[in-house]
Structure formats: structure tokens, C-alpha cells
Amino acid sequence: MIDEVILRAESGSGGNGAILFRREKYIPRGGPSGGDGGNGGAVYLEVGGSSSGLERYRYQQLFIAERGGDGEARNRTGRNGKDLILSVPAGTEAIFQFDEEQIESRRIDLVEEGTMVLVAKGGRGGRGNKRFATATNQMPLLGESGENGRKVSIGLRLMLLADVGVVGKPNVGKSSLLRAVSRATPRVAPYPFTTIEPELAIIDNGTYRFMLAEVPGLVPGAHEGIGLGDKFLRHAERAGTLVHLLDGASEDIENDYREVQAEIKAYGPTLAKKRQIVVVNKIDLPSVESQRREIQETVRRFGGGIFISAHTGEGVQELMEILAKELGSRALIPPRKKRAATRIIELPARRPSLQPEVWRDGDTGVRIRWKPLERLVYRADFEDNEVVAQVKLELRRIGLERTLEGLGIRHGEKLSIGEQVMEWR
């Protein structure tokens, strides 16, 4: 089960505004008819009901929402891009970091099914030339490009919402226990570290229902990442109860217990304070049965112990009953109720464009950097004197013509607006 992944997502860019004019019979000089571009698709994160972890993102980590359609003739707006919805299981911690934006990263704990996070809105569609028609400019030759989508890195970290966490040293029979109580099919073999990722089992007898999570084998130093590492201990953090499984055939069962307890305490107080039930496995082995009294005396010092055999099933049902009683109302199957209304969390919106930057670039002319203006001239034909005149009118409207004159811009000098270059005249 994949429980950590970093995704790259991008909302859809807006469609471009159209630069078109009416061309109909008997209307030889029709006015502008370029429609606006459609908005790009948004990116959502949805808390779904899957318990397969983040497996769906094993092979794909880059996702891009659909781009908005370009504006069309007769003032028709392009269609909006389709939203992108990424599903995650309940219990996922998400960290969002927006590229090239001065916005602090945001962390959200996603534990409630039905929650949706609006990660990034799609780019707005550009305005068509119809929008720029005025009483003094009835043939506008400018139209906006669509706004770019937002790029975001999404770090996903799954912390299973299990009711019971099963912990213990490697090869004590944790996987066998899960297999004995459910249809879970963890890989099992008679050597340590067979389980290399957390496994889940659902226990449901019609009266109670709860989930077990197997935490792969713990060894000294696990809280620091040794062995299979502390990344698995976090899956027990949200469990209501811990089952500490011991190997009845171990040569030093007391030392095994203390080693695992030391790792649990070293990981943090949240885990250390949880209620624990000590369970001794492999009672079916003759060597364990013959020493049952001695083992019982040992585990009594840890608060008592329950004897089971995950292999034969002896004592397993009794253990499930004890766990259900321990969990109380948390394990009871609630009456069917209507699906709760979807709750939408919206992340901070894109910050508005900064003030225009205007500077003289040595002997090569003057440069302007400002996204709204760059979007307006993205298709401008600066060989056309009428287009140049309309751009100068726009510069005057937004107050940049005076700034350019203050920098001493001269006739015939180059003016760069983003990637576009025009000759000042």
C-alpha cells in the first residue's frame, strides 16, 4: 500500500479571447464579434471511501485540468474546461505548495468523507475584442489570452483511520492474525520483514464493525527509521486501541515486549498513552503450550495476556469480542443515515498581479512586465499602425504612457511588453 506520495497538479488555463468581426451579407462593415474564452478547469481533492491507500498514484503523479475553449464568432464564449478531481482516502494529511507564488504552504488533515478541497481555480478566459469596443474605438483589434492555470505541489501522507493497531516484533504472526479474522491476504512467510507495508482487515459480524491495521515489524531504533522505519508507526497514531502481539515461542518474551514498548514511547506521547492489550500468539506449538504457565506469569507483569493461535484460530474470536467491548460505541454499526452534504474547503486564491514594472534596458529600449498587459498584446500585430495606436491608447488609459515618457522613450525605439516587441511611434 502506497502511503506517501508527492503529486504535481495544474489547473486548466483559460481560453483565448477571439479577435473577430461580423461578416454577413448586407452587413459589409459589421462590428466586433469575438467571444470570450472559457475558464479553465479547477483542481479538487476529494475524500473518498477507498481503503487501498494512495495506490492509484503509484504510476502517475502529474495531473493537468482541461483548458478552457477559445472564444468564437458571434460573441460566443468558449466552453469551460472540465474540473480535475483527485480522490484520497480518509485519514490523509495534505500539504499544498503553490509554485511561483508568495503564499505559505497549507496543511489540511482530511478525515471526514465527503470533504472536498478546492485546491486551485482554473485560469480565467481572456476577453474577446467585442469587450474592447467603445464609442471612439468601434473596431478593436486586441483580445486577451487566457489566464494561465495555477501550479501546485501536493504532498499526501496517509495515516490509516484504523480502530485497532497491531504492533510487535517481526515474524510474531501479525499478518496471520489479520488473515484469520478477515479476507485480507497479506503476504506471509516464516522469516522476518515479510510485511513491508501496512495491511488492513475489517471485522464485521453484523453487530460490531471495526478495522485492524497491521504495523510492520518493529526493531530497536524503529522510531528513528531503522528497519522498516518510523513511517509505519504513524499508522497506529489514530487507532483507539493497540494490540501488542508477542511470539510465545520466543527465547526472551519479556525482552521482546520491552523493546517494542521502548520504540512506542520514543515515537511520541500520543502513541504511548494508548490502551494496549497484550496477546501471546502460537499457542498451537507444543513448546509454547508446555510453558504456558511460565509465559502467563511473565506477561502478567505487563498487565495480563490473552493466548491465541492465529494459525488454528484458537482464541481469535474471543480476542475480537474483547476488542469490540474495548472500543465500545466506536465499534457498533450505526443506523443507516443520509449522506452528509459535501463540505468544500477553499485554499487561498491567486494573488492579484503586482504593479507594472517599467525600466530602461540599456541601449535595447524600454521594457514593461505586467501580466494583464502581456495577455492583452499576446497576438498583437505591431506591423499594423492601427494596432499600435490602440495599444498606445491602452497604455494611456492605465497611466503607463506618462511613465514611458518619463524614461525618455524616443520615436523608433523598441518597447518590449513581455515577449512582444513594438516600435514606438
VMD Tcl script that draws the C-alpha trace (Angstrom):
set ca {
  {0.00 0.00 0.00}
  {1.40 3.37 -1.03}
  {1.09 5.75 1.93}
  {3.25 8.71 0.87}
  {3.37 10.50 -2.47}
  {4.01 13.94 -3.94}
  {1.71 14.99 -6.77}
  {2.09 17.84 -9.24}
  {-1.19 19.36 -10.35}
  {-2.10 22.29 -12.56}
  {-5.48 23.89 -13.05}
  {-6.55 24.49 -16.64}
  {-5.56 27.69 -18.41}
  {-8.33 29.95 -19.64}
  {-9.21 30.00 -23.32}
  {-8.12 32.92 -25.50}
  {-10.48 35.72 -26.37}
  {-11.29 35.87 -30.09}
  {-10.46 38.78 -32.41}
  {-13.25 38.51 -34.99}
  {-15.71 40.73 -36.87}
  {-19.16 40.19 -38.28}
  {-19.01 39.24 -41.94}
  {-22.56 38.79 -43.15}
  {-24.45 39.52 -46.32}
  {-25.79 43.09 -46.42}
  {-23.63 43.99 -43.39}
  {-20.34 44.95 -45.08}
  {-18.89 46.72 -42.05}
  {-20.04 44.55 -39.14}
  {-18.67 45.33 -35.72}
  {-16.51 43.15 -33.46}
  {-17.95 39.73 -32.61}
  {-15.10 37.92 -30.86}
  {-16.35 36.00 -27.82}
  {-14.56 35.46 -24.50}
  {-12.51 32.37 -23.78}
  {-13.88 29.76 -21.39}
  {-12.49 29.31 -17.89}
  {-10.00 26.52 -17.26}
  {-10.89 23.50 -15.14}
  {-10.27 23.65 -11.39}
  {-8.33 21.12 -9.28}
  {-10.16 19.48 -6.37}
  {-9.06 16.99 -3.73}
  {-11.93 14.73 -2.63}
  {-12.03 12.47 0.41}
  {-13.41 9.18 -0.91}
  {-14.21 5.80 0.60}
  {-11.27 3.77 -0.73}
  {-9.08 1.95 1.79}
  {-6.42 0.97 -0.78}
  {-4.20 3.83 0.30}
  {-2.66 6.05 -2.35}
  {-2.13 3.13 -4.72}
  {-3.82 4.93 -7.62}
  {-0.92 7.40 -7.67}
  {1.82 4.77 -7.88}
  {2.49 5.33 -11.59}
  {1.10 8.80 -12.25}
  {1.97 11.90 -10.25}
  {1.34 14.70 -12.78}
  {-2.23 15.88 -13.37}
  {-3.44 18.80 -15.51}
  {-7.03 20.01 -15.66}
  {-8.65 20.76 -19.00}
  {-8.00 24.08 -20.70}
  {-10.90 26.42 -21.43}
  {-12.07 26.69 -25.03}
  {-11.21 29.75 -27.13}
  {-13.84 32.40 -27.82}
  {-15.83 32.05 -31.02}
  {-17.58 34.23 -33.57}
  {-20.94 35.88 -32.87}
  {-19.81 36.70 -29.33}
  {-19.95 33.06 -28.26}
  {-17.95 32.20 -25.16}
  {-15.66 29.17 -25.30}
  {-16.66 26.20 -23.18}
  {-15.25 25.86 -19.68}
  {-12.60 23.23 -19.05}
  {-13.54 20.08 -17.13}
  {-12.58 20.08 -13.45}
  {-9.93 17.65 -12.21}
  {-10.92 15.68 -9.08}
  {-8.23 13.72 -7.22}
  {-9.54 11.21 -4.66}
  {-7.78 10.33 -1.41}
  {-8.83 8.01 1.44}
  {-9.98 9.40 4.78}
  {-7.03 9.90 7.10}
  {-4.82 11.63 4.53}
  {-2.71 14.60 5.52}
  {-2.25 17.01 2.59}
  {0.34 19.78 2.26}
  {-0.10 22.29 -0.57}
  {2.71 24.42 -2.00}
  {1.97 26.80 -4.88}
  {4.73 27.31 -7.44}
  {5.99 30.81 -8.16}
  {3.54 32.38 -5.70}
  {4.39 34.08 -2.43}
  {1.85 32.03 -0.49}
  {2.77 29.98 2.56}
  {2.28 26.24 2.30}
  {-1.01 25.00 3.74}
  {-1.60 21.74 5.65}
  {-5.03 20.10 5.94}
  {-5.98 16.90 7.78}
  {-8.61 15.11 5.67}
  {-10.53 12.76 7.96}
  {-14.18 13.32 7.01}
  {-15.59 11.55 3.96}
  {-17.37 13.85 1.54}
  {-14.96 16.73 2.14}
  {-13.69 18.46 -1.00}
  {-10.76 20.87 -1.14}
  {-10.76 23.44 -3.93}
  {-7.01 23.44 -4.48}
  {-6.77 25.78 -7.46}
  {-9.34 27.54 -9.61}
  {-8.85 27.40 -13.35}
  {-7.45 30.38 -15.22}
  {-10.00 32.95 -16.36}
  {-10.84 33.09 -20.02}
  {-9.47 36.03 -21.98}
  {-11.80 38.78 -23.19}
  {-12.71 38.86 -26.86}
  {-12.39 42.04 -28.92}
  {-16.11 42.76 -28.52}
  {-15.29 43.71 -24.90}
  {-12.92 46.47 -26.03}
  {-15.36 48.29 -28.30}
  {-16.01 51.90 -27.26}
  {-17.62 54.94 -28.81}
  {-14.21 56.06 -30.06}
  {-12.87 52.59 -30.93}
  {-15.51 50.65 -32.80}
  {-13.08 48.25 -34.50}
  {-10.93 46.89 -31.62}
  {-8.01 44.79 -32.83}
  {-6.97 43.47 -29.42}
  {-8.12 40.44 -27.43}
  {-6.79 38.83 -24.26}
  {-5.09 35.49 -23.90}
  {-6.47 33.19 -21.24}
  {-5.02 33.33 -17.76}
  {-2.54 30.53 -17.03}
  {-3.55 27.77 -14.65}
  {-2.04 27.54 -11.16}
  {0.70 25.02 -10.50}
  {0.75 23.30 -7.13}
  {2.69 20.55 -5.39}
  {0.53 18.32 -3.20}
  {2.24 16.18 -0.59}
  {-0.04 13.34 0.55}
  {0.69 11.32 3.68}
  {-1.76 8.63 4.73}
  {-2.36 7.89 8.40}
  {-4.81 4.98 8.49}
  {-8.05 5.53 10.37}
  {-7.91 2.08 11.94}
  {-9.70 1.34 15.21}
  {-7.06 -1.15 16.36}
  {-3.34 -1.10 15.61}
  {-1.49 -4.43 15.79}
  {2.17 -3.96 16.77}
  {5.00 -6.32 17.59}
  {8.41 -7.54 16.53}
  {8.94 -9.08 13.08}
  {7.56 -12.58 12.50}
  {5.30 -12.74 15.57}
  {2.22 -13.53 13.44}
  {0.60 -10.14 12.84}
  {-0.20 -10.91 9.20}
  {-1.50 -14.35 10.14}
  {-3.85 -12.73 12.65}
  {-5.27 -10.37 10.03}
  {-5.73 -13.28 7.65}
  {-7.51 -15.28 10.35}
  {-10.10 -12.60 11.13}
  {-10.87 -11.27 7.65}
  {-10.46 -11.75 3.93}
  {-7.23 -9.79 3.96}
  {-4.45 -11.59 2.10}
  {-1.17 -10.22 3.42}
  {1.99 -11.93 2.23}
  {3.11 -14.38 4.92}
  {6.36 -16.35 5.22}
  {8.45 -17.80 8.07}
  {11.11 -15.09 8.04}
  {11.30 -11.52 9.38}
  {10.10 -8.45 7.46}
  {7.74 -10.39 5.19}
  {5.30 -7.49 5.57}
  {6.83 -4.40 4.00}
  {3.77 -2.14 4.09}
  {0.76 -1.62 6.40}
  {-2.12 -4.06 5.95}
  {-5.80 -3.62 6.80}
  {-8.52 -6.00 7.92}
  {-12.20 -5.26 8.53}
  {-14.03 -7.26 11.21}
  {-17.81 -7.26 10.77}
  {-20.23 -9.70 12.41}
  {-23.41 -7.68 11.88}
  {-23.38 -6.21 15.40}
  {-19.99 -4.59 15.52}
  {-17.61 -3.47 12.83}
  {-14.07 -2.21 13.24}
  {-10.81 -2.03 11.35}
  {-7.43 -3.51 12.25}
  {-4.18 -2.11 10.88}
  {-1.04 -4.21 10.99}
  {2.06 -2.14 11.65}
  {5.08 -3.92 10.07}
  {7.63 -5.38 12.48}
  {9.34 -3.05 14.94}
  {13.01 -3.37 15.84}
  {15.23 -1.26 18.13}
  {15.66 2.19 16.56}
  {12.44 1.97 14.53}
  {11.33 5.41 15.77}
  {14.46 6.80 14.04}
  {13.78 4.96 10.80}
  {15.82 1.79 11.42}
  {14.43 -1.43 9.95}
  {11.18 -0.55 8.22}
  {11.27 2.80 9.97}
  {9.04 5.14 11.87}
  {6.89 5.75 8.77}
  {4.77 2.76 9.84}
  {4.35 3.77 13.48}
  {2.27 6.76 12.43}
  {-0.46 4.40 11.18}
  {-1.11 3.43 14.79}
  {-1.45 7.06 15.95}
  {-5.18 7.29 15.21}
  {-6.06 3.83 16.50}
  {-8.30 3.67 19.55}
  {-6.52 0.60 20.97}
  {-3.24 -1.22 20.36}
  {-2.78 -4.99 20.31}
  {0.79 -5.86 21.29}
  {1.36 -9.29 19.77}
  {4.10 -11.46 21.28}
  {5.68 -14.65 19.95}
  {5.05 -17.37 22.53}
  {7.99 -19.35 21.08}
  {10.49 -16.53 21.66}
  {13.53 -17.26 23.80}
  {13.08 -13.98 25.72}
  {9.46 -12.84 25.59}
  {9.99 -10.18 28.27}
  {12.83 -8.54 26.31}
  {10.69 -8.60 23.14}
  {7.93 -6.77 24.99}
  {10.25 -4.13 26.42}
  {11.96 -3.45 23.07}
  {8.67 -2.72 21.31}
  {7.40 -0.62 24.23}
  {10.61 1.43 24.13}
  {10.02 2.22 20.44}
  {6.39 3.18 21.08}
  {7.40 5.56 23.88}
  {10.26 7.02 21.85}
  {7.93 7.74 18.93}
  {5.82 10.13 20.98}
  {3.36 10.56 23.85}
  {0.26 10.17 21.65}
  {1.10 6.55 20.90}
  {2.49 5.75 24.35}
  {-0.75 6.76 26.12}
  {-2.99 4.43 24.12}
  {-4.70 1.49 25.78}
  {-2.84 -1.76 24.99}
  {-3.94 -5.38 25.05}
  {-1.08 -7.89 25.30}
  {-1.65 -11.04 23.22}
  {0.57 -14.14 23.07}
  {0.47 -15.97 19.73}
  {1.45 -19.51 18.59}
  {-0.25 -21.36 21.44}
  {-0.70 -24.25 18.97}
  {3.02 -25.06 19.19}
  {3.78 -27.82 21.75}
  {6.79 -25.89 23.08}
  {4.55 -22.90 23.86}
  {1.73 -24.95 25.38}
  {4.18 -26.72 27.68}
  {5.45 -23.36 29.01}
  {2.08 -21.65 29.14}
  {2.14 -21.17 32.92}
  {5.62 -19.59 32.89}
  {4.67 -17.31 29.97}
  {1.47 -16.34 31.78}
  {3.47 -15.32 34.85}
  {5.74 -13.19 32.66}
  {3.02 -11.33 30.75}
  {1.03 -10.79 33.94}
  {3.67 -8.22 34.86}
  {2.68 -6.32 31.70}
  {-0.99 -6.20 32.67}
  {-2.11 -9.71 31.74}
  {-2.21 -11.54 28.45}
  {-4.54 -13.37 26.07}
  {-3.37 -16.59 24.39}
  {-4.28 -17.26 20.76}
  {-3.21 -19.22 17.71}
  {-3.55 -17.23 14.51}
  {-2.75 -20.46 12.66}
  {-5.57 -22.62 14.08}
  {-7.93 -19.81 15.14}
  {-7.89 -20.76 18.82}
  {-8.77 -17.75 20.98}
  {-9.08 -15.40 17.99}
  {-12.85 -14.93 18.24}
  {-12.56 -14.24 21.97}
  {-9.93 -11.60 21.19}
  {-12.27 -9.91 18.69}
  {-15.05 -9.82 21.32}
  {-12.67 -8.21 23.81}
  {-11.62 -5.60 21.24}
  {-15.24 -4.80 20.35}
  {-16.03 -4.32 24.05}
  {-12.92 -2.17 24.48}
  {-13.86 0.05 21.54}
  {-17.43 0.43 22.81}
  {-19.66 2.66 20.68}
  {-16.83 3.15 18.21}
  {-17.29 -0.46 17.06}
  {-21.10 -0.52 16.92}
  {-22.63 -0.43 13.45}
  {-24.62 2.85 13.33}
  {-28.07 3.00 11.73}
  {-28.04 3.95 8.07}
  {-28.26 7.69 7.65}
  {-28.45 10.11 4.79}
  {-25.23 11.09 3.13}
  {-23.90 14.30 4.66}
  {-23.75 17.36 2.47}
  {-20.43 17.89 0.73}
  {-18.17 20.27 2.64}
  {-15.88 22.37 0.46}
  {-12.65 23.88 1.78}
  {-11.18 26.59 -0.44}
  {-7.46 27.30 -0.39}
  {-6.14 30.88 -0.70}
  {-6.88 32.39 -4.11}
  {-4.24 33.57 -6.53}
  {-2.89 36.95 -5.52}
  {-3.69 39.80 -7.91}
  {-1.00 40.89 -10.33}
  {1.58 43.26 -8.90}
  {2.01 46.81 -10.13}
  {3.58 47.15 -13.60}
  {7.38 47.09 -13.76}
  {8.83 49.55 -16.28}
  {12.55 50.04 -16.84}
  {15.09 51.05 -19.45}
  {17.06 48.05 -20.66}
  {20.39 49.61 -21.62}
  {20.51 50.56 -25.28}
  {17.89 47.99 -26.34}
  {14.89 50.12 -25.38}
  {12.25 50.05 -22.65}
  {10.62 47.01 -21.07}
  {7.25 46.51 -19.37}
  {6.46 43.47 -17.25}
  {2.82 43.16 -16.21}
  {0.67 40.09 -16.82}
  {-2.64 41.86 -17.63}
  {-0.93 43.92 -20.35}
  {1.05 40.96 -21.66}
  {-2.18 38.98 -22.01}
  {-3.74 41.84 -23.97}
  {-0.99 42.07 -26.61}
  {-0.20 38.35 -26.93}
  {-1.49 38.32 -30.56}
  {-1.00 41.97 -31.45}
  {0.35 42.63 -34.95}
  {2.71 45.53 -34.32}
  {3.31 45.95 -38.06}
  {-0.22 47.38 -38.21}
  {-0.25 51.09 -37.32}
  {-3.86 50.84 -36.12}
  {-2.90 48.08 -33.64}
  {0.00 50.21 -32.35}
  {-2.37 53.15 -31.93}
  {-4.81 51.03 -29.91}
  {-2.02 49.72 -27.67}
  {-0.89 53.32 -27.03}
  {-4.46 54.24 -26.08}
  {-4.49 51.35 -23.59}
  {-1.14 52.49 -22.16}
  {-2.58 55.97 -21.74}
  {-5.71 54.58 -20.04}
  {-3.71 52.70 -17.41}
  {-1.27 55.56 -16.87}
  {1.84 53.98 -18.37}
  {2.28 56.38 -21.29}
  {3.42 59.12 -18.92}
  {5.82 56.66 -17.24}
  {7.36 55.80 -20.61}
  {7.76 59.47 -21.48}
  {9.45 59.98 -18.12}
  {12.01 57.34 -19.12}
  {12.65 59.31 -22.30}
  {11.29 56.80 -24.81}
  {12.00 58.04 -28.34}
  {10.32 57.63 -31.72}
  {11.53 54.42 -33.35}
  {12.78 52.93 -30.06}
  {11.80 49.37 -29.10}
  {9.18 48.78 -26.42}
  {9.06 45.20 -25.09}
  {5.85 44.02 -23.41}
  {6.58 40.53 -22.16}
  {7.70 38.58 -25.23}
  {6.14 41.04 -27.70}
  {8.21 43.90 -29.16}
  {6.80 47.02 -30.84}
  {8.40 50.11 -32.30}
  {7.37 53.28 -30.51}
  {5.78 55.74 -32.91}
}
mol new
graphics top color blue
foreach p $ca { graphics top sphere $p radius 0.5 }
foreach p [lrange $ca 0 end-1] q [lrange $ca 1 end] { graphics top cylinder $p $q radius 0.2 }
display resetview
